[in-house]
């Protein structure tokens, strides 16, 4: 199982704070494409973290069982 957590505007768009998918050998790119088709994020801006580490969306990253993927709103510094 891979857990996906949603925060901020992304959570509002999906109307949930998390979901779990049963998959193995899934790339981060494929997951993001599937979520885009499901929720139509359009021009929404968000960062992606896997196991609490920010991962570039364009990275060739392979997800593993028990990974936690978080879609995070833009951060403001201060």
Secondary structure, DSSP 8 states (H G I E B T S, - for coil): -EEEEE-HHHHHHHTSSEEEE--SSEEHHHHHHHHHHHH--TT--EEEEETTEEE-TTS--EE-TT-EEEEEE-----
